[in-house]
Each structure stands twice: as C-alpha cells, then as structure tokens.
Amino acid sequence: MEAAAATKQAELEILELVRIGILPAGAFGVLLWQRQPTGLVTLERTYPLDQVHPEGPQFVKIPAGRYRCVRTVYFRGNYDTYEVTGVLGHSRMLFHAGNVEADTEGCILVGQRFGLVGLAMGVLNSRLGFAELMQLVGDRPAFDLLVRGAA
C-alpha cells in the first residue's frame, strides 16, 4: 500500500507547460501544477524551421514530452532554479527570470502575464513569477515536467 501511495504522490508532482502559441516572437505557454492552473505564463525562444523564410513555422529546443527537472543553480543570476534534463542535444535548459526572447537561449522564462516589453511580446513581472514558481514547487530536489500543446 505504501508503494501505491508513493507512486500516486509522484504522479501528482508534475509541472505542465502547455504551449498556446509558437510564433517568431517566441513560444508562449501557461503552467499548471498538479493539474491546477498556476496563473503563471512562459516564454521560450523559437527558431525558424527554414532560414530562407524566418517568419514561417518555428520550433523550440524542448520538444513536447515528459522530462525530469532537477534542482540546480542559475550561474548567470546566482539563484536556485530547476534544470530540465533529458532534452536531446541540449544541456542546462533552465527555468529563470527574463522578459523577452533575447533573455534566453532556449531556457524557459516565467512571468505573471503576457505583454509588450518595448515593441516585443514577452512575459511581464518575471522575477515575481519566477519566485512564485519556486515557492510552488518548494524544496523538492526534482519533479516531472510535461510539455504539451502547440509544438
């Protein structure tokens, strides 16, 4: 019975990133924790599938799927965060604060809402949004991330 309870708890410790749009301005998404909306939004850098037509279809570095996130340190910002592990061909895919595509090389930026930053679409209140995410997941050494949606 204890193993079943542990399995059920592990299944609940899932952060979901649901992408709602993949555009040249970035991949925009929302976060759910344990299947409940968090009110947090995300932005990831996008890359054109065809260099000749950069405004055409885009891709992101983290494909749809299930990944393990492990606690680590974001060295550029010198703060605790989580790394998305198991992304084929990539390492150090982190959650961190930032507002626009230029603030990430493929990591996941977290904010409280979408909006304009100058003339660029982005996520707003990123430091607060990131702090909310860290409070939400607590001191866990790891959790699962399910990426789905418009990928």
N, C-alpha and C positions, 0 to 999 in steps of 0.2 A: 504494500500500500504506500510506503514511503517513496519508492521509486516512481510510482504514478504521480504522486503529489509534486515531486521534484521535476518530472517531465512537464506537468501542467504549468508549473511556475516558469520554467524555461521557455515554454511556448508563449507565455504572456509577456516576457521581456523582449518585445520586438518593437523596434522603431521602424515605421514605414515612411518611405519617401514616395509620395505619389506625384509624379510629374504631370503638370497640367498643360504645359506647352514647351516645345523645343523650337526656338527661334534663333536667328543670327545674333540677337541681343542676349541670348542665354537660355538655359533650361530652367524653367520656373516650376516650383513644386510646393507641396504642403506636407507637413509632418503629422503623423499620428503616433501615439504611444499607447501600446497595449490596446490597439484598435479604436482609440478615442482621439478625436481632434485635439491638437495642442494649441492651435491658434498661431503656430509658427510657420514661416514660409522659407523657401530655399532658393538659391541661385547657383547654378554651375556653369562653367564656361562651355561653349559649344564650338564645334569645329566643322567647317564645310566638308561635305562628302566629296565635292567636286571643286577643286581650286579654281577652275575656269569660271564657275558660277557660285561665288561665295555667298550670295543671298539665297541660294537654293536650300535643299534639305541639309540638316545639320545632324551631328552625332555628339555624344558626350563620352567621357572616358570611363564612367561607371555604367556598364550595361544593366538592363533590368535583370534582377535575380536576387538571391539571398547571400548576404555577406556577414562575416563576424567583425564587430567593431571592438577594438581593444584600447584601453586607456593608455595615453602617451602624453608627451609634451609638444606643443607647437613652438618650435625654437625661435621662429621669427617674432612671435608675440610673447614668448616666455610665459605661457599659461597651459594648464592641463586641458586636454581635449581627448577625442577618440579618433583612431585611425581605422578606416575601412580596409580590411585585409582581404586578400584573395582576388583583387582586381587584376585580371590577366594583363601582363606587360607594364604594370604600374605599381609603385610603392608610395608610401606616405600620402595617401589620399585621406585628408583630414576634414573634420568639421572645424570651421573657425569663423571669426568675425570678418566682415567685409561687406561692401555695398554693391559693387558693380563687377562685371566680368574681369576687368583689369586687376581686380584684387585677388584673383585665384588663377592657378594654373591647372585646374581640374578638380580641386577640392570642393567641398560643399559649404557655401556661405549660408548662414542662418540669420533671419531677421524677424521682425514682428509684423511687417506688412510690405506689400509691393508699392513702388512709387518711382518717381523720377529723381535722379541724382544728377543735377545739371540737366543735360539733354539725354542722358542714358537711363534706360529702365534698370531697376535694381531692387534691392531689398533695403528697407529702412529700419532704423533702430537696431542695428546689427549687434552691437555689444550687449544690449539688453536682451535681445532674442537669443543670443548665444548663451548668456548667463541663465536664462530660463531653461534652455535645453539641458545644460549641465545640472541644474537643480532637479529637473525632471528625472534624469537617469540616475542621479545620486552618485554614490561611491562605487558603483559596480565596476569590477575590473573588465567586464566585457558584456556585450549584448548583441543580439542579431539585428541586422538591417535588411528590410525587404524593400527593394526598389522596383516600382512598377509604374505603369502609366504610359504616357505619350512617347515612349522610346522606340 
